[in-house]
Amino acid sequence: MKKYRSLLPIDEEGYYGRFGGAYIPEILHDNVKNLRDAFYRYVDDDDFQKEFDTLMRDYVGRPSPLYRADRLSEIHKTNIYLKREDLNHTGAHKINNAIGSALLAKRMGKTRIIAETGAGQHGVATATVCALMGLDCVVYMGATDVARQQPNVERMKMLGAKVVAVHSGNKTLKDATNEAIRDWCCNPDSFYIIGSTVGPHPYPEMVAHFQSIISKEIRAQLKEQVGRETPDYVVACVGGGSNAAGAFYHFINNPEVRLIAAEAAGKGVDSGETAATIHAGSEGIIHGSRTLVMQTSDGQIVEPYSISAGLDYPGIGPLHAYLATSGRAEVLAVTDTEALDAAMTLTRNEGIIPALESAHALAVLDKKRFHPDDIVVINLSGRGDKDLHTYLMNNSIN
Ligand SMILES: Cc1ncc(COP(=O)(O)O)c(C=O)c1O
């Protein structure tokens, strides 16, 4: 008996409204079909779910705490709760999806894993589960990101992964993803673990499903702490959209819960140096799905820019393109400077150094007025150790 029912606004073909689908070369058709079949088969399998739940608890350390940030709440005159994905093993939400996907890869008999990474958190998470499960691991990473996220590169190597620096384009996440897809085309027996809610169907649905544990826990934790399961706001940063998808998932069908996505404006939405895809993009196809894309009038991808490697991407997951254009989610564009300021406020008032990506979500507190009675949950997607160099270079620390 089928138990799995996605709570996402998705149809049979993997479309969220007019976004999504699977736009892939012929050579990948079988791969994507096999993946889809395996996902729908195992997502309903009790042994699979049990293994996932056990690893989430005993290996990742879940549930991650929901922490009431008293001093931050006082500053912003509202009630702020931080979902501490930064406390997960490997330091970010990415491990939730890496474990689910690797378990699926094992069930499918795969022995070689491919991944792309921007900030290095998905690369580290994938290298970690490959070490845990005895799988070969190749991670593609833009050369710019290799330089700005050096600690994560060293961690991946120590974990036994091969890290391939990509020198095409502006040497960031888009270029790493292109190379990973190219590898998959040449090695269709490999399993591609995508690190976000991007790519052809079923990836956005599958990644959102593995990340949905975030909002499942938030509901239970809020119930225990404040006596109700739903907050007034859920706030998350959006690169491709996986931490936001996980934080929004169990609230999407509660219209009274307002969803806020923070995208990276870089030096400003109109500066020509931005990664604010929802503000600056238009409908197009990137990495296998129809979504919003930053592109020229003749369809060439515009190189994105953000201080944050994990948000430096010219596309957006199709779920978020749908949530934004349908008005279900509000999208705010946060500049580098605003994110750096928000990171310092959290660090100096709560003793938590956030990832630069998560700092974009925190900056929403400075851009929007909340009511003193509001309950505002911010998904703290990762920790900032990997970003110390960038914080220092930008004089955040004195
Ligand atoms: C800590 C952290 N947060 C957020 C992101 C953005 O990815 P996504 O939008 O898929 O959550 C990344 C990506 O590397 C990350 O490392």
The ligand as a Tripos MOL2 file, in Angstrom:
@<TRIPOS>MOLECULE
LIG
   16    16     1     0     0
SMALL
NO_CHARGES

@<TRIPOS>ATOM
      1 C1         25.2160   26.5230    4.9690 C.3       1 LIG1
      2 C2         24.5260   26.6380    3.6660 C.ar      1 LIG1
      3 N1         23.3180   27.2140    3.6080 N.ar      1 LIG1
      4 C3         22.6460   27.3530    2.4490 C.ar      1 LIG1
      5 C4         23.2090   26.9170    1.2520 C.ar      1 LIG1
      6 C5         22.4300   27.1360   -0.0120 C.3       1 LIG1
      7 O1         21.9350   25.9640   -0.5660 O.3       1 LIG1
      8 P1         20.3880   25.6310   -0.5170 P.3       1 LIG1
      9 O2         19.6740   26.7940   -1.1050 O.co2     1 LIG1
     10 O3         20.2650   24.4030   -1.3360 O.co2     1 LIG1
     11 O4         20.0150   25.4100    0.9010 O.co2     1 LIG1
     12 C6         24.4700   26.3090    1.2530 C.ar      1 LIG1
     13 C7         25.0650   25.8290    0.0010 C.2       1 LIG1
     14 O5         26.1940   25.4540   -0.0730 O.2       1 LIG1
     15 C8         25.1470   26.1590    2.4930 C.ar      1 LIG1
     16 O6         26.3470   25.6000    2.5720 O.3       1 LIG1
@<TRIPOS>BOND
     1     1     2 1
     2     2     3 ar
     3     2    15 ar
     4     3     4 ar
     5     4     5 ar
     6     5     6 1
     7     5    12 ar
     8     6     7 1
     9     7     8 1
    10     8     9 2
    11     8    10 1
    12     8    11 1
    13    12    13 1
    14    12    15 ar
    15    13    14 2
    16    15    16 1
@<TRIPOS>SUBSTRUCTURE
     1 LIG1         1 GROUP 0 **** ****
